[in-house]
Amino acid sequence: MTFRSPGDAQLNADVSWAAFDPIAYVDHNYRDLQAEDAEILHIVRDHFGDHFRDHAAGPVSGIDVGAGANLYPALTMLPWCDEITLLERSSANVRYLRGQTESYDANWDQFWRVLCKNDGYAALDMDPRAKFRKAVRVESGDLFDLVRHRGRWSMGTMFFVAESMTTSHEEFTRGVECFLRALAPGAPFAAAFMEHSKGYHAGEHFFPACDVGESEMYESLEPFAGEFKTTRLKASAAVREGYSGMIVAYGRRNSDSDIPAG
């Protein structure tokens, strides 16, 4: 595998996202449930389950930012949402996601089974495919365009996006900000990051990544989420070359009065 040198800066707008191969990406990452994803599902399901057990609310709206070819972030929000927006820039991924909404592929069932070890998911009163079909809407759009929708969604996820779309630390930080500002005060969220990623393939094409560690992730989240935790995954087997680990952040968005202007 060939990685770009630090001098070859590549911004999100420079990338040919239409070349992303969702089928190859799913085959490599999600055809079988890997230990890293099982660990992420465990963390996020308990975070969301605890939140809605302690903060009873009617159906809410959710967003998965940069959904890509990954359905399981949306599945983590499914029990509590009557509307879930899958925001995705790549036209190839948009087609994949829209093809999954009517009845998603069987490989995603293993992810749902892990979630159902929490009562909040096991208690879903309808078939998850039917709920997914009813709730999910795929929207073509750029993460940075979320500045027009501040406070719109009541829960949210962003998995392997802010650090996996650019080599720019400024764009990474702005991406995290755009995600969190799109959530309403108090909204529960979960985000996952590749630590010290050097870039990755989706099919034949290579895509950029921003080299960030846990401190940069924490600093990008802290102004917008007063209550949150970061957890470095225990699973040690590398999903691919070119990164040092995975980190999950989860918590609640700050109140409006605590969010800095900008």
C-alpha positions in Angstrom: 0.0 0.0 0.0 1.3 3.5 -0.9 0.6 6.4 1.5 0.8 10.0 0.7 3.7 12.1 2.1 2.9 14.8 4.6 3.5 17.5 1.9 0.8 16.2 -0.3 -2.1 18.0 1.4 -5.5 16.9 0.2 -8.7 18.6 1.1 -12.2 17.1 1.1 -13.2 19.1 -1.9 -10.2 17.6 -3.9 -11.3 14.0 -3.5 -13.3 12.1 -6.2 -15.8 10.7 -3.8 -17.9 9.2 -6.7 -15.0 6.7 -7.1 -15.7 5.2 -3.7 -16.6 1.5 -4.1 -19.3 0.7 -1.5 -19.5 -3.0 -2.4 -15.8 -3.5 -2.0 -15.9 -1.5 1.2 -18.7 -3.6 2.7 -17.1 -6.8 1.6 -13.9 -5.9 3.4 -15.3 -4.3 6.5 -18.9 -5.4 7.1 -19.6 -8.7 5.4 -18.6 -10.3 8.7 -18.9 -8.8 12.2 -15.4 -7.9 13.3 -14.3 -7.6 16.9 -13.8 -3.8 16.6 -17.3 -3.2 15.4 -18.7 -5.5 18.1 -16.9 -3.4 20.7 -18.2 -0.2 19.2 -21.8 -1.6 19.1 -21.5 -2.6 22.8 -20.4 0.9 23.8 -22.9 2.8 21.7 -25.9 0.6 22.4 -25.4 1.0 26.1 -24.8 4.8 25.9 -28.0 5.3 23.9 -30.0 2.8 25.9 -29.0 4.4 29.2 -29.7 7.9 27.8 -33.3 7.1 26.8 -34.0 5.0 29.9 -33.0 8.1 32.0 -34.5 10.7 29.7 -37.9 9.4 28.6 -38.9 11.0 25.3 -41.2 10.4 22.4 -39.8 9.6 19.0 -36.9 11.8 18.0 -35.0 12.7 14.9 -31.5 11.3 14.3 -28.7 11.8 11.8 -25.8 9.7 10.7 -23.2 12.0 9.2 -21.1 10.6 6.4 -23.0 7.3 6.4 -20.9 5.8 3.6 -21.6 2.2 3.1 -22.2 1.5 6.8 -25.7 0.9 8.2 -25.0 0.0 11.8 -24.7 3.6 13.1 -28.3 4.1 11.9 -29.3 0.8 13.5 -28.0 2.1 16.9 -30.5 4.9 16.7 -33.4 2.9 15.3 -35.5 2.2 18.5 -35.9 5.9 19.4 -36.2 7.6 16.0 -39.2 8.2 13.8 -36.8 9.8 11.3 -33.2 9.1 10.6 -31.2 11.1 8.0 -28.3 9.3 6.4 -26.1 12.2 5.1 -23.6 11.2 2.4 -21.6 13.0 -0.2 -20.4 10.1 -2.4 -23.0 9.5 -5.2 -21.9 5.8 -5.2 -22.6 5.5 -1.5 -25.9 7.3 -1.9 -27.0 4.7 -4.4 -25.9 1.9 -2.1 -27.8 3.4 0.9 -31.0 3.9 -1.1 -30.8 0.4 -2.3 -30.7 -0.8 1.3 -33.7 1.1 2.7 -36.4 -1.1 1.3 -34.9 -4.3 2.9 -31.3 -4.2 4.0 -28.9 -7.1 3.2 -28.6 -10.1 5.5 -25.1 -9.3 6.7 -26.5 -6.4 8.8 -28.5 -8.8 10.9 -25.4 -9.8 12.9 -25.0 -6.2 13.9 -28.6 -5.9 15.0 -28.3 -9.1 17.1 -25.4 -7.5 19.1 -27.6 -4.4 19.7 -30.5 -6.6 20.9 -28.5 -7.6 23.9 -29.6 -4.3 25.3 -33.3 -4.1 26.4 -33.9 -0.9 24.5 -33.3 -2.6 21.2 -34.8 -6.0 22.1 -38.1 -4.2 23.0 -38.5 -2.8 19.5 -42.2 -3.5 18.7 -41.7 -4.1 14.9 -39.4 -5.8 12.5 -36.2 -3.8 12.3 -36.3 -3.8 8.5 -39.8 -2.4 8.6 -38.7 0.3 11.0 -35.6 1.1 9.0 -37.7 1.4 5.8 -40.2 3.7 7.6 -37.7 5.9 9.3 -34.6 6.2 7.1 -34.1 8.9 4.5 -30.9 9.1 2.5 -29.8 12.7 1.8 -27.0 13.6 -0.6 -24.9 16.4 1.1 -21.6 17.6 2.4 -20.8 17.5 6.1 -19.8 21.2 6.0 -23.3 22.1 4.8 -24.6 21.2 8.2 -23.9 24.8 9.3 -27.3 25.6 7.8 -29.1 23.1 10.2 -27.9 24.0 13.6 -29.7 22.2 16.4 -32.0 20.3 14.0 -31.5 16.7 15.2 -32.1 15.1 18.6 -29.4 12.4 18.4 -26.5 11.7 16.1 -23.7 9.5 15.0 -20.5 10.1 12.9 -18.3 7.1 12.4 -14.9 7.3 10.7 -15.7 10.5 8.8 -14.0 13.7 10.1 -10.6 12.1 10.0 -11.2 10.1 6.9 -12.1 12.8 4.3 -9.1 15.1 4.3 -5.4 15.4 5.4 -6.2 18.9 6.9 -6.3 19.2 10.7 -8.4 22.4 10.2 -11.0 20.5 8.2 -11.0 17.7 10.7 -11.8 20.1 13.5 -14.4 21.9 11.5 -16.0 18.6 10.6 -16.4 17.6 14.2 -17.9 21.1 15.0 -20.4 20.9 12.1 -21.6 17.5 13.3 -22.1 18.6 16.9 -23.6 21.9 16.1 -26.3 20.1 14.0 -27.5 18.5 17.2 -30.0 20.0 19.7 -28.8 20.8 23.2 -28.6 17.7 25.3 -28.8 15.4 22.3 -26.9 12.1 22.8 -24.2 11.3 20.2 -21.5 8.8 19.3 -18.5 9.3 17.1 -15.7 6.9 16.1 -12.3 7.8 14.8 -9.3 6.0 13.2 -6.3 6.9 15.2 -3.2 8.1 13.2 -4.7 7.0 10.0 -2.5 7.3 6.8 -5.4 6.8 4.3 -7.3 3.9 3.0 -8.6 2.1 -0.1 -12.2 1.5 -1.1 -11.9 -0.7 -4.1 -9.2 0.4 -6.4 -9.1 4.0 -5.2 -7.1 5.5 -2.3 -8.7 8.1 0.0 -7.1 10.6 2.3 -7.0 10.7 6.1 -6.0 13.2 8.8 -3.3 12.0 11.2 -4.9 12.6 14.6 -4.6 11.1 18.0 -6.8 11.0 21.1 -5.7 14.4 22.3 -6.8 16.0 19.0 -10.1 14.2 19.0 -10.8 15.2 22.6 -9.9 18.9 21.8 -12.2 18.9 18.8 -15.2 17.6 20.9 -14.7 19.4 24.2 -16.1 22.9 23.2 -19.4 21.3 22.1 -19.9 18.4 24.5 -19.5 19.0 28.2 -20.5 15.4 29.1 -18.6 12.9 27.0 -16.0 10.1 27.2 -13.4 8.7 24.8 -12.6 5.0 24.8 -9.8 3.4 22.9 -10.9 0.0 21.6 -9.4 -3.1 23.1 -9.6 -5.1 20.0 -6.0 -5.5 18.6 -6.4 -7.0 15.1 -5.9 -4.4 12.4 -8.9 -4.1 10.0 -6.5 -2.6 7.4 -3.0 -1.2 7.2 -2.1 2.4 8.1 -3.6 3.3 11.5 -2.8 2.7 15.1 -6.2 2.1 16.7 -9.8 3.1 17.0 -11.4 5.6 19.4 -15.1 6.0 20.3 -16.4 9.2 21.8 -19.9 9.4 23.3 -21.9 11.8 25.3 -24.3 14.7 25.0 -24.1 18.0 23.3 -23.8 21.1 25.3 -26.6 23.5 26.0 -26.8 26.6 23.7 -25.4 28.8 26.4 -22.3 26.7 26.6 -21.6 26.5 22.9 -18.9 29.0 21.8 -19.9 31.5 19.1 -18.6 30.9 15.6 
